[in-house]
Amino acid sequence: MPAALFVALAGTALHRRDLVLGGAQIPWGAAAALLLLGSAELWLGAAFRSVIPTAVCGVLCYALTGWLSTLETGKRLVIGDAAGNIWVFGIGVVTLVMLLWCRRYRPPTE
């Protein structure tokens, strides 16, 4: 749970960073936030040798980020622009990929 809280808050703070190249905005912060999430989920899966901590981290991170995106106007931390959509919907994608990847860390069954 602390990992999910950290990733949700740090990722939300990071996702708004953009790089402007040739007039186009590249949301590198959203990609970096998703990389942070994937790293935390991979670490949890390898450390506990189970997909359950990975799933819990992803679900809690998604729930907290979703809550931060539904606050009233002026207090909302995640808005519906490109960076916000990449961050919010990318959480689900990264979590599914990490769940599939972390299945390999399960102890062998007899």
N, C-alpha and C positions, 0 to 999 in steps of 0.2 A: 504494500500500500504506500509506503513512503516513496518508493521509486516512481509510482504512477503520479503521485502528487507533484514530485519534483519535475518530471517530464512534462506534465500538463502545464505547470506554471512557467517553466523555462521555455518550453516550446511556444507557448502563447506569447511570451515576451519576445522571442526570437523571430517568429514567423512574419513579422511586418517588415523585415529588412529587405530592401530592393537594391539592385544594381542596374543602372541605366547604361545601355550600350546601343549607340546609334539610334536613340529615340525610343527604344523598346525597354520596358522594365522587366527585369528577370528577378523573380522572387526567390533569391538564394536562401533567405531566412527560413522559408517554409521547407525547403529541401533539407536544410541543416537541422531543423526541428524534427523532421521525420527520421533523419539519420540518428539523432539522439534517442528517439523512441525505439528504433530498431536495435540500437546498441544496448539499451537498458533491457529490452525484452530478451535479446540473445544472452546477455549476462545472466539474467534470472533463470532462463531455461537451462543453461549450462551449469550454473551453481546448484540448482535444486534438482537437476536431472528429471524435470517434469515440465509438461506444457501448461500446467495449471497456473503457476506464477506468471507465465507469459500472458496467458489469457486474462487473468485478473488485472494485470498492469494495463493491457490494452483496453479492456472494458472500463476501468476506472478513469483512465486518461481520456477516453472518448466521452464519458459522462461528464467529467469536470470541464472539458473543453466545450462540450455542448451547452452546459450551464453558463459558461462565460460568454457564449455567443447569444444567449437569450436574455441577457440583462437589458434594462431599459436604455433607451437612446441616451448617449452621453456617458454611460458607464460600461457599455459593451466593449469587450476587449478583442473579440473576433467578429469581423464584419463579413458580409457576403461578397467580397471582391475575390480576385484570382488567388492572392496569397491566403486568404481565409479559407476558401474552398479547398485549396491544395492541402492545407493543414488539417482541416476537419475531416474531409473524406479520405485523405491519405492515411489517417490513423487506422481506419478499418483495413485498408489494403496492406499496410506494413504489418499489422497485427496478424492477419491471415498468413502472410508470407513467413513471418517468424514462427507461427504455430506449426506450419508445415516443416520448417527447418529444424525446430527444436524437438520434433518427434524422434529424431535420431539420437538424442541424448538420454532417452529412457533406458533404464537397465534392462538387460535381456530377460525374457521370461522363459520359463521351462515348460 
